[in-house]
Amino acid sequence: MADVLFPEWSQFLFQPYRYKVAWGGRGSSKSWTFVRALILEAGRGKRILCTREVQKSIRDSVHQLISDQIEAMGLSGTYDITDTEIRAPNGGSFLFAGLSGQTIDSIKSFEGIDRVFCEEAQKISKRSWDVLIPTIRKEGSEIWVAMNPELDTDETWVRLVANPPPNSYVAEVNYKDNPWFPEVLEQERQHCELTAPLDYPNIWLGRCRAAVEGAIYASEVAEAQAKGRICPVPYDPRLKVHTVWDLGWNDSMSIALVQKGQFELRVIGYIQDDHKTLDYYLSTLKDMKLNWGHDWLPHDGGTADFKTGKSTYDLVKKFGRSPKLITKANGFEMSREGGIKLARTTFPRVYFDREATKPLVECLKRYRRHINQQHGEPGSPVHDEWSHGADVFRYMAVVADHLTNEDERTSLPTVRFSMLDQEVGY
């Protein structure tokens, strides 16, 4: 075996910890170092599961990286490399699997695993962690995690970096910690620092982004965070509370609770759920006992249900509330792109209650466009679990100038004074 070199930061990989976590930016040698250490572990008879959130084929795994490092370490003659598995001396082996397709039953086959290597762990979901961790129960088993962070609300960051469990070692590792950092990457790093200063901290220093890469409202969310507009926002009983809706059943029903001050918009609450009846949401709002204004419904809120003949508008009104439809006929901007532009210009006026609107802010962080894989150009917004909250925010921007704190009442007669050429209401 050739001499095997490791960077100084990697010493914790050879000490007994249940969780071994390395996070940071590009060029830090995290994956390369983890793989080399795991090859030695496999040579000692350890069974190792290499996993990530999505693995559609073996090409998506670290199989090739392990194979290359086995050769570089001069161990090719002692490891049996097949298309789906790598077998080591003394009964050790590497197995490969994606997590998103696993169930409680299917993952039980991994109960005898000694080490788990989670690559690109920033993408691993809460569900996947909840399925994986209880299965890795062999005495002395360990979970190794390498990640380039994205958002500070991602499950892996919250679970293993912000709130590390007992018996964890968490290391920040960046390009400066790589003694073999190549000149070609140094040129790329300098170019990125010069031409993409907003992306540089995440790409090269491992700092969390304000929003996902390519997010439609990335800069707006970042500015809201920087200027302290995601903060405690108390309810003001002197102001009306308007609700803005995005309707859904299988998709999420999303409702923002908004108050309008002299200049600012205060989002004091947010409701998001699915497979609940309209009565459920209306009763939830009623129980809040707030100073209610109007309920702003999207255009499909005026469409009658074929089973009942009643629309959402009709049912909300029957419940004793004050619905209004956001439609082109009522003078509102209805194109999606036009609404996104309005949302961007509205953002500087908006304050989000830090706790009550967490799910809404998360939607705004993750709302993004389709990217054409051939030429890399952004296309239409993605319709997914994050788009419903973003739609509510867009509707809120569209109706922002129509929110009022006055009680609705019958219009008063108007008298024209010709000398003043003005109208005065009595």
C-alpha positions in Angstrom: 0.0 0.0 0.0 1.3 3.5 -0.9 1.7 6.1 1.8 -1.8 7.5 2.6 -1.9 11.2 3.4 -4.6 13.0 5.3 -5.2 16.7 6.0 -4.7 17.8 9.6 -8.5 18.6 10.0 -9.4 14.9 9.5 -8.0 13.6 12.8 -11.5 13.2 14.3 -12.4 10.6 11.6 -10.1 8.2 13.4 -11.7 8.7 16.8 -14.9 7.1 18.1 -17.9 9.5 17.5 -21.4 8.5 16.6 -21.7 11.5 14.3 -18.8 12.8 12.3 -19.8 16.0 10.3 -17.7 18.1 8.0 -19.3 21.1 6.4 -17.9 23.9 4.3 -17.2 25.2 0.8 -15.7 23.9 -2.5 -12.2 22.6 -2.7 -11.9 21.5 0.9 -11.2 17.8 0.2 -14.1 16.7 2.4 -15.3 13.8 0.1 -11.8 12.8 -0.9 -10.7 12.6 2.7 -13.9 10.8 4.0 -13.5 8.2 1.2 -9.9 7.5 2.0 -10.6 7.0 5.7 -13.6 4.7 4.9 -11.5 2.6 2.5 -9.2 1.9 5.5 -12.3 1.1 7.6 -13.6 -1.4 5.1 -10.1 -3.0 5.1 -10.7 -3.7 8.8 -13.9 -5.6 8.0 -16.4 -2.7 8.4 -19.6 -2.7 6.3 -20.2 0.7 4.9 -23.3 2.2 3.4 -22.8 5.1 1.0 -25.9 7.1 0.6 -27.5 10.3 -0.5 -31.0 11.6 -0.7 -31.6 10.6 -4.4 -29.7 7.9 -6.2 -31.3 6.8 -9.4 -28.3 4.7 -10.5 -24.9 3.7 -9.3 -23.5 6.6 -11.4 -25.2 9.0 -8.9 -23.1 7.5 -6.0 -19.5 7.8 -4.8 -18.7 4.4 -6.3 -16.3 5.9 -8.9 -14.6 8.1 -6.3 -14.0 5.1 -4.1 -12.7 3.0 -7.0 -10.3 5.8 -8.0 -9.0 6.2 -4.4 -8.5 2.5 -4.0 -6.2 2.6 -7.0 -4.4 5.8 -5.8 -3.8 4.1 -2.5 -2.2 1.1 -4.2 -5.0 -1.3 -3.0 -6.4 -2.4 -6.3 -5.3 -6.0 -5.8 -7.1 -6.4 -2.5 -10.5 -4.9 -3.2 -13.1 -6.6 -5.4 -14.9 -3.9 -7.4 -18.2 -4.8 -9.1 -20.8 -2.6 -10.7 -23.0 -2.4 -7.6 -20.7 -3.2 -4.7 -17.1 -3.0 -3.5 -15.8 -5.9 -1.4 -12.8 -5.4 0.9 -10.6 -7.9 2.7 -11.7 -9.3 6.1 -15.4 -9.2 5.1 -15.6 -5.4 4.7 -17.7 -3.9 1.9 -19.3 -0.8 0.4 -23.0 -0.7 -0.4 -24.8 2.0 -2.2 -28.4 3.3 -1.9 -30.6 6.4 -2.1 -32.7 7.4 0.9 -35.7 9.0 -0.7 -37.1 5.7 -2.0 -36.5 3.8 1.3 -39.3 2.8 3.7 -39.1 1.6 7.3 -39.2 -2.0 6.0 -36.8 -1.7 3.1 -34.1 0.0 5.1 -34.0 -2.8 7.7 -31.6 -4.6 5.5 -29.0 -2.1 6.6 -29.2 -2.9 10.3 -25.8 -4.6 10.4 -24.0 -1.5 8.9 -20.9 -0.2 10.8 -20.5 3.1 9.0 -22.9 5.3 6.9 -21.4 7.9 4.6 -23.9 10.6 3.7 -22.7 12.6 0.7 -24.3 15.9 -0.3 -26.0 15.6 3.0 -27.5 19.2 2.8 -30.2 17.6 0.5 -31.3 14.9 2.9 -34.8 15.4 4.1 -36.3 15.0 7.6 -38.2 11.9 6.6 -35.0 10.3 5.3 -33.1 11.0 8.5 -36.0 9.7 10.6 -36.0 6.5 8.6 -32.2 6.0 8.5 -30.9 6.9 12.0 -32.9 4.4 14.0 -31.8 1.6 11.6 -28.1 2.2 12.2 -28.1 0.6 15.6 -25.1 -1.8 15.7 -22.9 -1.3 18.7 -20.1 1.2 17.7 -21.8 2.2 14.4 -21.2 5.7 13.1 -22.8 8.2 10.7 -20.3 10.2 8.6 -21.7 13.4 7.0 -20.2 15.7 4.3 -22.1 18.7 3.2 -21.8 22.0 1.4 -24.6 24.0 3.2 -27.4 25.7 1.4 -30.1 27.1 3.8 -29.9 27.4 7.6 -33.4 25.9 7.7 -32.3 22.7 5.9 -33.0 19.6 8.0 -29.4 18.4 8.0 -28.0 21.8 9.1 -30.6 22.2 11.9 -30.2 18.6 13.1 -26.5 18.1 12.9 -24.7 21.5 12.8 -27.0 24.0 14.6 -28.1 21.4 17.2 -25.6 18.5 17.1 -26.7 15.4 19.0 -24.6 13.9 21.8 -21.3 12.2 20.8 -20.9 14.4 17.7 -17.8 16.0 16.2 -18.7 18.9 13.8 -15.9 20.5 11.7 -16.0 23.5 9.4 -13.7 22.7 6.5 -12.8 25.1 3.6 -10.3 25.4 0.8 -7.7 26.9 3.2 -7.8 23.6 5.1 -6.8 21.6 2.1 -3.0 21.4 1.8 -3.3 20.1 -1.8 -5.7 22.8 -3.0 -4.9 22.9 -6.7 -4.0 26.0 -8.7 -6.8 25.5 -11.2 -9.3 25.8 -8.3 -7.5 28.8 -6.9 -8.1 30.6 -10.3 -11.8 29.6 -10.2 -12.1 30.8 -6.6 -10.5 34.2 -7.4 -12.8 34.6 -10.4 -15.9 33.8 -8.4 -14.9 36.3 -5.7 -14.5 39.0 -8.3 -17.6 38.2 -10.5 -20.1 36.7 -8.1 -19.5 38.3 -4.7 -23.1 37.3 -3.5 -22.6 33.6 -4.3 -18.9 33.4 -3.2 -19.6 33.0 0.6 -21.7 30.0 0.0 -19.7 28.4 -2.8 -16.2 28.8 -1.3 -16.8 29.4 2.4 -19.7 27.2 3.1 -21.9 30.0 4.4 -25.7 29.4 4.3 -27.6 31.2 1.6 -30.6 33.5 2.4 -32.5 31.5 -0.3 -31.9 28.5 -2.5 -29.7 29.0 -5.6 -31.8 30.5 -8.4 -34.6 31.5 -6.0 -36.9 34.1 -7.5 -36.9 36.2 -4.4 -33.3 35.5 -3.2 -32.1 39.1 -3.0 -35.4 40.3 -1.5 -35.4 37.7 1.3 -31.7 38.5 2.0 -32.5 42.2 2.3 -35.4 41.5 4.6 -33.2 39.4 6.9 -30.3 42.0 6.8 -32.6 44.9 7.6 -34.4 43.1 10.4 -37.8 42.9 8.8 -38.2 39.2 9.8 -38.8 39.9 13.4 -41.5 39.9 16.1 -44.6 41.6 14.6 -47.3 42.0 17.2 -51.0 42.2 16.4 -52.4 45.8 16.4 -56.1 45.6 17.3 -56.6 49.1 15.8 -55.8 47.8 12.3 -57.9 45.4 10.3 -56.5 41.9 9.7 -57.0 40.9 6.0 -56.6 37.4 4.8 -55.1 36.5 1.4 -55.7 33.0 0.1 -54.3 30.4 -2.3 -56.9 27.6 -2.6 -56.0 24.0 -2.4 -57.0 20.5 -1.4 -54.4 18.0 -2.5 -52.1 20.9 -2.8 -51.7 23.2 0.2 -54.3 25.7 1.2 -52.3 28.8 2.2 -53.6 31.8 4.0 -51.6 34.9 5.0 -52.9 37.3 7.8 -51.9 40.8 6.9 -52.3 44.2 8.6 -51.6 47.5 6.8 -49.9 50.3 8.7 -49.4 53.8 7.3 -46.7 52.6 4.8 -45.8 49.0 5.8 -47.5 45.6 5.4 -47.3 43.4 8.5 -47.7 39.7 8.0 -48.7 38.5 11.5 -49.8 35.0 10.7 -49.8 32.2 8.2 -51.9 29.0 7.8 -50.9 26.2 5.5 -52.5 22.7 5.4 -54.0 20.2 3.0 -57.0 17.9 2.8 -59.0 20.1 5.2 -62.5 21.4 4.5 -63.2 25.1 4.1 -65.2 25.0 7.3 -62.0 24.0 9.1 -60.1 27.1 7.9 -63.0 29.4 8.5 -63.5 28.1 12.1 -59.7 28.4 12.7 -59.9 32.1 11.7 -63.1 32.7 13.7 -61.4 31.3 16.9 -58.7 33.9 16.5 -61.1 36.7 17.4 -59.2 39.4 15.5 -60.3 42.7 14.0 -61.1 41.3 10.6 -61.1 43.1 7.3 -61.6 41.3 3.9 -60.8 37.8 2.8 -59.0 38.1 -0.6 -59.6 35.1 -2.8 -57.9 34.2 -6.1 -60.1 34.1 -9.3 -61.0 30.4 -8.8 -62.6 31.3 -5.6 -65.6 32.5 -7.7 -66.0 29.1 -9.5 -69.0 27.1 -8.3 -68.4 23.6 -7.2 -70.3 21.2 -9.5 -71.5 19.1 -6.5 -72.9 22.0 -4.4 -73.4 24.8 -6.9 -71.6 27.1 -4.4 -68.2 28.8 -4.8 -65.6 29.5 -2.1 -66.7 33.1 -2.3 -70.3 32.1 -1.5 -69.3 29.9 1.4 -67.0 32.5 2.9 -69.7 35.1 2.7 -72.3 32.7 4.2 -70.0 32.3 7.1 -70.4 36.0 7.9 -67.1 37.1 6.5 -66.2 39.7 3.8 -64.7 38.0 0.7 -63.3 39.8 -2.3 -62.2 38.3 -5.6 -58.8 39.0 -7.1 -59.7 39.1 -10.8 -58.9 41.0 -13.9 -62.5 42.2 -14.1 -61.9 43.8 -10.7 -58.9 45.7 -12.0 -56.1 43.5 -10.6 -52.8 42.3 -12.3 -53.4 38.7 -13.0 -50.4 37.6 -15.0 -47.9 35.5 -12.9 -44.9 37.5 -14.1 -46.6 40.8 -13.5 -47.5 39.6 -10.0 -43.9 38.6 -9.4 -42.7 42.1 -10.4 -45.2 43.6 -8.0 -44.1 41.3 -5.2 -40.5 42.4 -5.7 -41.4 46.0 -5.4 -43.6 45.3 -2.4 -41.0 43.4 -0.4 -39.3 46.5 1.1 -42.6 47.4 2.8 -43.2 44.0 4.3 -42.5 42.9 7.9 -42.8 39.1 8.7 -43.5 37.8 12.2 -40.4 35.6 12.8 -42.3 32.7 14.4 -45.8 32.9 13.0 -44.7 33.2 9.3 -41.7 30.7 9.3 -43.4 28.4 6.7 -44.2 31.4 4.5 -40.7 32.7 4.6 -39.4 29.2 3.8 -41.6 29.2 0.7 -40.2 32.5 -0.4 -36.6 31.2 0.1 -37.3 28.1 -2.0 -39.5 29.5 -4.8 -37.5 29.1 -8.0 -37.7 28.8 -11.8 -37.3 25.8 -14.1 -33.7 25.8 -15.5 -33.3 24.6 -19.1 -30.7 21.9 -18.9 -29.4 22.6 -22.5 -28.6 26.3 -22.2 -29.1 27.0 -18.5 -31.7 29.7 -19.0 -34.4 30.1 -16.3 -38.0 29.4 -17.4 -41.4 29.5 -15.7 -41.7 29.2 -11.9 -41.7 25.7 -10.5 -45.0 24.4 -9.2 -44.2 22.5 -6.0 -44.7 22.5 -2.3 -43.1 25.9 -2.0 -45.1 27.7 -4.7 -48.3 28.0 -2.7 -46.9 30.3 -0.1 -45.2 32.3 -2.8 -48.5 32.6 -4.7 -50.1 34.0 -1.5 -47.4 36.6 -1.2 -47.8 37.5 -4.9 -51.6 37.9 -4.4 -50.9 40.0 -1.3 -48.7 42.3 -3.4 -51.4 42.6 -6.0 -54.0 43.8 -3.5 -51.7 45.7 -1.2 -52.9 49.2 -2.2 -56.5 48.1 -1.7 -56.2 47.0 1.9 -58.0 49.4 4.2 -58.5 49.8 7.9 -62.0 51.3 7.5 -65.2 49.5 8.2 -67.2 48.9 5.0 -70.3 51.1 4.8 -72.7 52.5 2.3 -71.2 55.1 0.1 -72.2 58.6 1.1 -73.6 61.2 -1.3 -71.2 63.5 -3.0 -71.9 67.2 -3.7 -69.9 69.2 -6.2 -68.8 72.8 -5.4 -68.2 74.4 -8.7 -66.2 77.3 -7.3 -63.7 75.0 -5.7 -64.0 72.3 -8.4 -63.7 69.5 -5.8 -65.9 66.8 -4.3 -66.8 66.7 -0.7 -68.5 63.8 1.0 -71.1 64.4 3.7 
